[in-house]
Amino acid sequence: MKVIITSKEFEKEFLRLMSFYKEYYWAVAWANDKSKCFSELKKNKEKISKIIIGLHFYQTHPNFIQEFLNEPNIKFIKQTEGVFHSKIYLFKNHDDDWQVIIGSGNLQMQLLH
């Protein structure tokens, strides 16, 4: 286990995982278009296996929605009851070669394998 505390560390590790792994499975409360991760995701759409992004509180940026609205492996979810506040990112090559990031940007990120 590796503890990631700063947003700079998170971005560096996230980009490393995006480049190393062939499949992305994510569930996240919201997404924006202001990061290197967004740019990399646009370049690596073929790696998207299943991504679920929340629209609750209208935090997901419209540019992100517009970019990925027609991607068949991305689902946008507007939960009307409760709050969809997931933050889990699975990166995978095959069943015994994967890593996952879980946590909350408000507290800390943890990298598990």
DSSP file with accessible surface (Angstrom, degrees, kcal/mol):
  #  RESIDUE AA STRUCTURE BP1 BP2  ACC     N-H-->O    O-->H-N    N-H-->O    O-->H-N    TCO  KAPPA ALPHA  PHI   PSI    X-CA   Y-CA   Z-CA
    1    1 A M              0   0  161      0, 0.0     2,-0.4     0, 0.0   111,-0.2   0.000 360.0 360.0 360.0 141.4    0.0    0.0    0.0
    2    2 A K  E     -A  111   0A 105    109,-2.4   109,-3.4     2,-0.0     2,-0.5  -0.995 360.0-141.9-127.1 131.7    1.2    3.5   -0.8
    3    3 A V  E     -A  110   0A  66     -2,-0.4     2,-0.5   107,-0.2   107,-0.2  -0.832  11.8-162.9 -97.0 127.5   -0.4    6.6    0.7
    4    4 A I  E     +A  109   0A   3    105,-3.3   105,-2.9    -2,-0.5    -2,-0.0  -0.957  15.7 168.4-111.2 121.4   -0.7    9.6   -1.6
    5    5 A I        +     0   0  118     -2,-0.5     2,-0.2   103,-0.2    -1,-0.1   0.846  52.3  56.9-104.6 -42.0   -1.3   12.8    0.2
    6    6 A T  S  > S-     0   0   69      1,-0.1     4,-2.3   102,-0.0     5,-0.1  -0.578  75.4-125.2 -97.7 157.8   -0.9   15.7   -2.2
    7    7 A S  H  > S+     0   0  106      1,-0.2     4,-2.7     2,-0.2     5,-0.2   0.847 112.9  56.8 -66.6 -31.1   -2.8   16.4   -5.4
    8    8 A K  H  > S+     0   0  169      2,-0.2     4,-2.2     1,-0.2    -1,-0.2   0.928 108.5  45.8 -65.3 -43.8    0.6   16.7   -7.3
    9    9 A E  H  > S+     0   0   93      2,-0.2     4,-2.5     1,-0.2     5,-0.2   0.900 112.5  52.2 -63.1 -41.8    1.5   13.1   -6.1
   10   10 A F  H  X S+     0   0   39     -4,-2.3     4,-3.1     2,-0.2     5,-0.2   0.949 109.9  47.2 -60.2 -49.2   -1.9   11.9   -7.0
   11   11 A E  H  X S+     0   0   55     -4,-2.7     4,-2.7     1,-0.2     5,-0.2   0.925 112.0  50.3 -61.1 -43.3   -1.7   13.3  -10.6
   12   12 A K  H  X S+     0   0  164     -4,-2.2     4,-1.9     1,-0.2    -1,-0.2   0.937 115.4  42.4 -60.1 -46.6    1.8   11.9  -11.1
   13   13 A E  H  X S+     0   0   13     -4,-2.5     4,-2.6     2,-0.2    -2,-0.2   0.905 113.3  52.8 -68.0 -40.6    0.7    8.4   -9.9
   14   14 A F  H  X S+     0   0    8     -4,-3.1     4,-2.6    -5,-0.2    -2,-0.2   0.935 110.1  47.6 -61.2 -45.2   -2.5    8.5  -11.9
   15   15 A L  H  X S+     0   0   39     -4,-2.7     4,-1.9    -5,-0.2    -1,-0.2   0.887 110.2  53.1 -65.2 -37.3   -0.7    9.4  -15.1
   16   16 A R  H  X S+     0   0  100     -4,-1.9     4,-1.9    -5,-0.2    -2,-0.2   0.947 111.4  45.6 -61.6 -46.1    1.8    6.6  -14.5
   17   17 A L  H  X S+     0   0    0     -4,-2.6     4,-2.4     1,-0.2    -2,-0.2   0.896 109.4  55.4 -65.7 -39.6   -1.0    4.1  -14.1
   18   18 A M  H  < S+     0   0    0     -4,-2.6    -1,-0.2     1,-0.2    -2,-0.2   0.881 112.0  43.5 -60.6 -37.9   -2.9    5.4  -17.1
   19   19 A S  H  < S+     0   0   79     -4,-1.9    -1,-0.2    -5,-0.2    -2,-0.2   0.839 117.0  45.4 -78.7 -29.5    0.2    4.9  -19.3
   20   20 A F  H  < S+     0   0  112     -4,-1.9     2,-0.2    -5,-0.2    -2,-0.2   0.856 103.8  65.6 -83.4 -35.8    1.1    1.5  -17.9
   21   21 A Y     <  -     0   0    4     -4,-2.4    72,-0.2    -5,-0.2    77,-0.1  -0.600  61.2-152.0 -98.6 152.9   -2.3   -0.3  -17.9
   22   22 A K  S    S+     0   0  127     70,-0.6     2,-0.4    -2,-0.2    71,-0.2   0.574  77.6  49.2 -94.3 -17.2   -4.6   -1.2  -20.8
   23   23 A E  E     -B   92   0A  48     69,-1.7    69,-2.3    25,-0.1     2,-0.5  -0.992  61.2-159.2-132.5 138.9   -8.0   -1.1  -19.1
   24   24 A Y  E     +Bc  91  48A   0     23,-2.5    25,-2.2    -2,-0.4    26,-2.0  -0.970  11.1 174.7-117.9 130.1   -9.7    1.5  -16.9
   25   25 A Y  E     +Bc  90  50A  78     65,-2.7    65,-3.3    -2,-0.5     2,-0.3  -0.959  21.8 163.4-129.7 108.6  -12.6    0.8  -14.6
   26   26 A W  E     -Bc  89  51A  21     24,-2.1    26,-2.4    -2,-0.4     2,-0.4  -0.946  29.5-170.8-131.0 150.6  -13.5    3.9  -12.5
   27   27 A A  E     +Bc  88  52A  18     61,-2.6    61,-2.6    -2,-0.3     2,-0.4  -0.966  26.1 166.3-135.7 119.4  -16.4    5.2  -10.4
   28   28 A V  E     -Bc  87  53A   9     24,-2.6    26,-2.3    -2,-0.4    59,-0.3  -0.989  42.9-130.4-141.7 144.3  -16.0    8.8   -9.4
   29   29 A A  S    S-     0   0    0     57,-2.0     2,-0.3    -2,-0.4    27,-0.3   0.868  86.7 -19.0 -62.8 -40.7  -18.3   11.5   -8.0
   30   30 A W        -     0   0   83     56,-0.2     2,-0.3    23,-0.1    -1,-0.2  -0.980  58.1-148.6-160.8 169.4  -17.4   14.1  -10.6
   31   31 A A        -     0   0   17     -2,-0.3    30,-2.4    23,-0.3     2,-0.2  -0.984   6.9-160.3-144.3 152.0  -14.8   15.0  -13.2
   32   32 A N        -     0   0   79     -2,-0.3     3,-0.2    28,-0.2    28,-0.1  -0.732  23.9-129.6-126.6 179.2  -13.3   18.2  -14.7
   33   33 A D  S    S+     0   0   24     -2,-0.2    27,-0.0     1,-0.1     6,-0.0   0.121  83.5  89.9-114.2  19.7  -11.4   19.2  -17.8
   34   34 A K  S    S+     0   0  145      4,-0.0     2,-0.3     5,-0.0    -1,-0.1   0.099  71.9  78.5-108.4  23.7   -8.6   21.1  -16.1
   35   35 A S  S  > S-     0   0   35     -3,-0.2     4,-1.5     1,-0.1     3,-0.3  -0.870  81.0-117.8-131.0 164.3   -6.0   18.4  -15.6
   36   36 A K  H  > S+     0   0  130     -2,-0.3     4,-2.5     1,-0.2     5,-0.2   0.820 114.6  64.1 -65.0 -28.9   -3.4   16.3  -17.4
   37   37 A C  H  > S+     0   0   18      2,-0.2     4,-2.5     1,-0.2    -1,-0.2   0.894  99.7  51.4 -63.1 -39.8   -5.5   13.3  -16.5
   38   38 A F  H  > S+     0   0   17     -3,-0.3     4,-2.3     2,-0.2    -1,-0.2   0.941 110.5  48.7 -61.2 -46.2   -8.4   14.6  -18.7
   39   39 A S  H  X S+     0   0   54     -4,-1.5     4,-1.6     1,-0.2    -2,-0.2   0.911 112.5  48.0 -61.3 -41.9   -6.0   15.1  -21.6
   40   40 A E  H  X S+     0   0   50     -4,-2.5     4,-1.3     1,-0.2    -1,-0.2   0.881 108.6  53.8 -67.3 -38.3   -4.6   11.6  -21.2
   41   41 A L  H  < S+     0   0    3     -4,-2.5     3,-0.4     1,-0.2    -1,-0.2   0.912 106.5  52.6 -63.5 -40.3   -8.1   10.1  -21.0
   42   42 A K  H >< S+     0   0   86     -4,-2.3     3,-0.7     1,-0.2    -1,-0.2   0.897 111.7  46.5 -60.0 -39.0   -9.0   11.8  -24.3
   43   43 A K  H 3< S+     0   0  138     -4,-1.6    -1,-0.2     1,-0.2    -2,-0.2   0.709 117.0  44.5 -74.7 -21.9   -5.9   10.3  -25.9
   44   44 A N  T ><  +     0   0   24     -4,-1.3     3,-2.2    -3,-0.4     4,-0.4  -0.126  64.4 134.8-118.1  37.2   -6.6    6.8  -24.4
   45   45 A K  G X   +     0   0   56     -3,-0.7     3,-1.6     1,-0.3    -1,-0.2   0.821  68.5  66.4 -57.2 -30.1  -10.3    6.3  -25.0
   46   46 A E  G 3  S+     0   0  143      1,-0.3    -1,-0.3    -3,-0.2    -2,-0.1   0.701  94.7  59.3 -67.2 -15.5   -9.7    2.8  -26.2
   47   47 A K  G <  S+     0   0   32     -3,-2.2   -23,-2.5    -6,-0.2     2,-0.7   0.563  76.9 109.2 -87.7  -8.9   -8.6    1.9  -22.7
   48   48 A I  E <   +c   24   0A   3     -3,-1.6   -23,-0.1    -4,-0.4     3,-0.1  -0.587  32.7 163.4 -73.9 111.2  -11.9    2.8  -21.2
   49   49 A S  E    S-     0   0A  36    -25,-2.2     2,-0.3    -2,-0.7   -24,-0.2   0.853  72.8 -16.1 -92.5 -46.5  -13.6   -0.4  -20.1
   50   50 A K  E     +c   25   0A  91    -26,-2.0   -24,-2.1     2,-0.0     2,-0.4  -0.828  64.5 173.5-161.6 119.4  -16.2    1.1  -17.7
   51   51 A I  E     -cd  26  74A   0     22,-2.5    24,-2.9    -2,-0.3     2,-0.5  -0.999   9.1-167.9-129.8 130.8  -16.3    4.5  -16.2
   52   52 A I  E     -cd  27  75A  48    -26,-2.4   -24,-2.6    -2,-0.4     2,-0.4  -0.981   8.7-173.9-118.1 127.5  -19.2    5.9  -14.1
   53   53 A I  E     -cd  28  76A   2     22,-2.6    24,-2.6    -2,-0.5   -24,-0.2  -0.982  17.7-131.2-127.3 130.5  -19.2    9.6  -13.3
   54   54 A G  E     - d   0  77A   0    -26,-2.3   -23,-0.3    -2,-0.4    24,-0.2  -0.396  13.0-167.8 -78.3 153.5  -21.6   11.4  -11.1
   55   55 A L    >   +     0   0   40     22,-2.2     3,-1.9   -25,-0.1    23,-0.2   0.313  43.7 132.4-116.8   2.9  -23.5   14.5  -11.9
   56   56 A H  G >  S+     0   0   37     21,-0.4     3,-1.0   -27,-0.3     4,-0.2  -0.244  77.3  12.4 -59.6 141.9  -24.7   15.3   -8.4
   57   57 A F  G 3  S-     0   0  114      1,-0.2    -1,-0.3     2,-0.1    26,-0.0   0.582 115.3 -96.3  65.5   6.8  -24.2   18.9   -7.2
   58   58 A Y  G <  S+     0   0  178     -3,-1.9    -1,-0.2     1,-0.1    -2,-0.2   0.850  85.0 137.4  56.0  39.6  -23.4   19.7  -10.9
   59   59 A Q    <   +     0   0  101     -3,-1.0     2,-0.4   -30,-0.2    -1,-0.1   0.697  36.6  96.2 -89.4 -23.0  -19.7   19.4  -10.2
   60   60 A T  S    S-     0   0    7    -31,-0.2   -28,-0.2    -4,-0.2   -30,-0.0  -0.592  85.0-116.4 -71.0 126.7  -18.8   17.5  -13.4
   61   61 A H    >>  -     0   0   56    -30,-2.4     4,-2.0    -2,-0.4     3,-0.8  -0.371  11.0-129.4 -69.1 138.1  -17.6   20.1  -15.9
   62   62 A P  H 3> S+     0   0   87      0, 0.0     4,-2.9     0, 0.0     5,-0.2   0.829 108.4  58.4 -55.8 -33.4  -19.7   20.5  -19.0
   63   63 A N  H 3> S+     0   0   74      2,-0.2     4,-2.1     1,-0.2     5,-0.1   0.875 105.7  49.3 -65.3 -35.7  -16.6   20.2  -21.2
   64   64 A F  H <> S+     0   0    9     -3,-0.8     4,-1.8     2,-0.2    -1,-0.2   0.941 112.3  47.7 -66.1 -46.0  -15.9   16.8  -19.7
   65   65 A I  H  X S+     0   0   44     -4,-2.0     4,-1.7     1,-0.2    -2,-0.2   0.937 112.2  49.4 -59.4 -47.8  -19.5   15.7  -20.4
   66   66 A Q  H  < S+     0   0  150     -4,-2.9     4,-0.3     1,-0.2     3,-0.2   0.907 110.2  51.0 -60.3 -41.2  -19.4   17.0  -23.9
   67   67 A E  H  < S+     0   0   69     -4,-2.1    -1,-0.2     1,-0.2    -2,-0.2   0.866 125.2  24.9 -64.2 -36.7  -16.1   15.2  -24.7
   68   68 A F  H >< S+     0   0    0     -4,-1.8     3,-1.8    -3,-0.1    -1,-0.2   0.363  86.2 107.6-115.4   6.7  -17.3   11.8  -23.4
   69   69 A L  T 3< S+     0   0  101     -4,-1.7    -1,-0.1     1,-0.3    -3,-0.1   0.857  88.0  40.7 -56.1 -37.1  -21.1   11.9  -23.8
   70   70 A N  T 3  S+     0   0  149     -4,-0.3    -1,-0.3    -3,-0.1    -2,-0.1   0.314  83.1 118.3 -98.6   9.4  -21.1    9.5  -26.7
   71   71 A E    X   -     0   0   46     -3,-1.8     3,-1.5     1,-0.1    -3,-0.1  -0.665  58.5-147.9 -74.4 122.4  -18.5    7.1  -25.3
   72   72 A P  T 3  S+     0   0  106      0, 0.0    -1,-0.1     0, 0.0    -4,-0.0   0.765  93.8  51.5 -67.0 -21.3  -20.3    3.8  -24.9
   73   73 A N  T 3  S+     0   0   67    -25,-0.1   -22,-2.5   -23,-0.1     2,-0.5   0.262  96.0  80.2-101.5  10.8  -18.2    2.7  -21.9
   74   74 A I  E <   -d   51   0A  13     -3,-1.5     2,-0.5   -24,-0.2   -22,-0.2  -0.979  59.0-171.1-117.2 129.3  -18.8    5.9  -19.9
   75   75 A K  E     -d   52   0A 113    -24,-2.9   -22,-2.6    -2,-0.5     2,-0.5  -0.976  11.1-151.8-119.7 131.0  -22.0    6.4  -18.0
   76   76 A F  E     -d   53   0A  35     -2,-0.5     2,-0.5   -24,-0.2   -22,-0.2  -0.871  16.6-161.2 -98.7 132.8  -23.0    9.6  -16.4
   77   77 A I  E     -d   54   0A  45    -24,-2.6   -22,-2.2    -2,-0.5     2,-0.7  -0.965  15.9-167.9-123.4 126.5  -25.3    9.2  -13.3
   78   78 A K        -     0   0  117     -2,-0.5     2,-0.5   -24,-0.2   -24,-0.1  -0.919  17.6-157.9-109.5 101.0  -27.5   11.7  -11.7
   79   79 A Q        -     0   0   64     -2,-0.7     5,-0.1     1,-0.1     3,-0.1  -0.680  10.5-169.8 -81.5 125.6  -28.6   10.2   -8.5
   80   80 A T  S    S+     0   0  123     -2,-0.5     2,-0.4     1,-0.1    -1,-0.1   0.676  73.4  49.9 -91.1 -19.4  -31.8   11.8   -7.2
   81   81 A E  S    S-     0   0  156      0, 0.0    -1,-0.1     0, 0.0     2,-0.0  -0.977 115.7 -14.9-120.6 134.1  -31.7   10.2   -3.7
   82   82 A G  S    S-     0   0   54     -2,-0.4     2,-0.4     1,-0.1    -3,-0.0  -0.278  93.4 -67.1  72.6-164.2  -28.6   10.3   -1.5
   83   83 A V        -     0   0   71    -27,-0.1     2,-0.9   -26,-0.0    -3,-0.1  -0.991  27.1-143.1-132.2 127.2  -25.2   11.3   -2.9
   84   84 A F        +     0   0   28     -2,-0.4   -28,-0.2    -5,-0.1   -30,-0.1  -0.796  38.7 155.2 -84.5 104.8  -23.0    9.4   -5.4
   85   85 A H        +     0   0   79     -2,-0.9   -56,-0.2   -57,-0.0    -1,-0.1  -0.022  12.8 149.7-127.8  32.2  -19.6   10.1   -4.0
   86   86 A S        -     0   0   45    -58,-0.2   -57,-2.0   -57,-0.1   -56,-0.2  -0.300  22.3-178.3 -67.1 150.2  -17.4    7.2   -5.1
   87   87 A K  E     +B   28   0A  32    -59,-0.3    16,-1.1   -58,-0.1     2,-0.4  -0.656  29.3 133.5-148.3  85.4  -13.7    7.6   -5.8
   88   88 A I  E     -BE  27 102A  74    -61,-2.6   -61,-2.6    14,-0.2     2,-0.5  -0.997  27.7-173.6-139.1 131.6  -12.3    4.3   -7.0
   89   89 A Y  E     -BE  26 101A  25     12,-2.6    12,-2.4    -2,-0.4     2,-0.5  -0.953   3.7-169.1-130.4 110.3  -10.0    3.9  -10.0
   90   90 A L  E     -BE  25 100A  48    -65,-3.3   -65,-2.7    -2,-0.5     2,-0.4  -0.884   0.6-169.8-102.7 128.0   -9.0    0.4  -11.1
   91   91 A F  E     +BE  24  99A   0      8,-3.2     8,-2.4    -2,-0.5     2,-0.4  -0.972  16.8 177.4-115.2 131.2   -6.2    0.0  -13.7
   92   92 A K  E     +BE  23  98A  42    -69,-2.3   -69,-1.7    -2,-0.4   -70,-0.6  -0.991  37.4 171.7-144.3 140.9   -5.8   -3.4  -15.2
   93   93 A N  E    S-     0   0A  19      4,-2.9     2,-0.3     1,-0.6     5,-0.1   0.683  84.6 -28.7-104.8 -44.8   -3.8   -5.4  -17.7
   94   94 A H  E >  S- E   0  97A  92      3,-1.2     3,-2.3   -71,-0.1    -1,-0.6  -0.925  82.4 -71.2-159.1-179.6   -5.2   -8.8  -16.7
   95   95 A D  T 3  S+     0   0  131      1,-0.3     3,-0.1    -2,-0.3     0, 0.0   0.741 130.9  35.8 -57.3 -27.3   -6.6  -10.6  -13.6
   96   96 A D  T 3  S+     0   0  125      1,-0.2     2,-0.3    -4,-0.0    -1,-0.3   0.193 110.7  66.1-112.4  19.9   -3.3  -10.8  -11.8
   97   97 A D  E <  S+E   94   0A  39     -3,-2.3    -4,-2.9     2,-0.0    -3,-1.2  -0.786  73.2 109.1-139.6  91.3   -1.9   -7.5  -13.0
   98   98 A W  E     -E   92   0A  87     -2,-0.3     2,-0.3    -6,-0.2    -6,-0.2  -0.974  40.4-158.8-156.1 163.1   -3.8   -4.5  -11.7
   99   99 A Q  E     -E   91   0A  31     -8,-2.4    -8,-3.2    -2,-0.3     2,-0.4  -0.978  10.7-157.8-145.4 153.9   -3.7   -1.6   -9.3
  100  100 A V  E     -EF  90 112A  16     12,-2.3    12,-3.0    -2,-0.3     2,-0.5  -0.985   7.9-153.0-136.8 142.8   -6.5    0.5   -7.7
  101  101 A I  E     +EF  89 111A   0    -12,-2.4   -12,-2.6    -2,-0.4     2,-0.3  -0.974  23.9 170.3-111.0 128.5   -6.7    3.9   -6.1
  102  102 A I  E     +EF  88 110A  54      8,-2.2     8,-2.6    -2,-0.5     2,-0.3  -0.939  26.1  70.1-131.9 156.6   -9.3    4.5   -3.5
  103  103 A G  E    S- F   0 109A  36    -16,-1.1     2,-0.4    -2,-0.3     6,-0.2  -0.954  72.1 -68.1 142.8-157.3  -10.0    7.3   -1.1
  104  104 A S    >   -     0   0   24      4,-1.7     3,-1.6    -2,-0.3     4,-0.4  -0.997  22.3-137.8-140.4 131.7  -11.2   10.9   -1.0
  105  105 A G  T 3  S+     0   0   57     -2,-0.4     4,-0.1     1,-0.3    -1,-0.1   0.740 106.4  61.2 -59.2 -21.8   -9.5   13.9   -2.4
  106  106 A N  T 3  S+     0   0  132      2,-0.1    -1,-0.3    -3,-0.0     3,-0.1   0.730 122.6  15.3 -77.7 -21.4  -10.6   15.7    0.8
  107  107 A L  S <  S-     0   0  145     -3,-1.6     2,-0.3     1,-0.2    -2,-0.1   0.661 119.6 -50.3-114.2 -85.0   -8.6   13.3    3.0
  108  108 A Q        -     0   0   76     -4,-0.4    -4,-1.7     2,-0.0     2,-0.4  -0.986  39.6-123.3-154.0 161.8   -6.0   11.1    1.3
  109  109 A M  E     -AF   4 103A  15   -105,-2.9  -105,-3.3    -2,-0.3     2,-0.4  -0.875  22.5-157.3-108.0 144.7   -5.6    8.8   -1.6
  110  110 A Q  E     -AF   3 102A  53     -8,-2.6    -8,-2.2    -2,-0.4     2,-0.6  -0.985   5.7-151.3-125.0 133.6   -4.4    5.3   -1.2
  111  111 A L  E     -AF   2 101A  11   -109,-3.4  -109,-2.4    -2,-0.4     2,-0.3  -0.905  22.9-177.1-103.7 121.8   -2.8    3.1   -3.8
  112  112 A L  E       F   0 100A  50    -12,-3.0   -12,-2.3    -2,-0.6    -2,-0.0  -0.896 360.0 360.0-119.6 150.9   -3.5   -0.6   -3.3
  113  113 A H              0   0  128     -2,-0.3   -14,-0.1   -14,-0.2    -2,-0.0  -0.971 360.0 360.0-153.2 360.0   -2.3   -3.7   -5.1
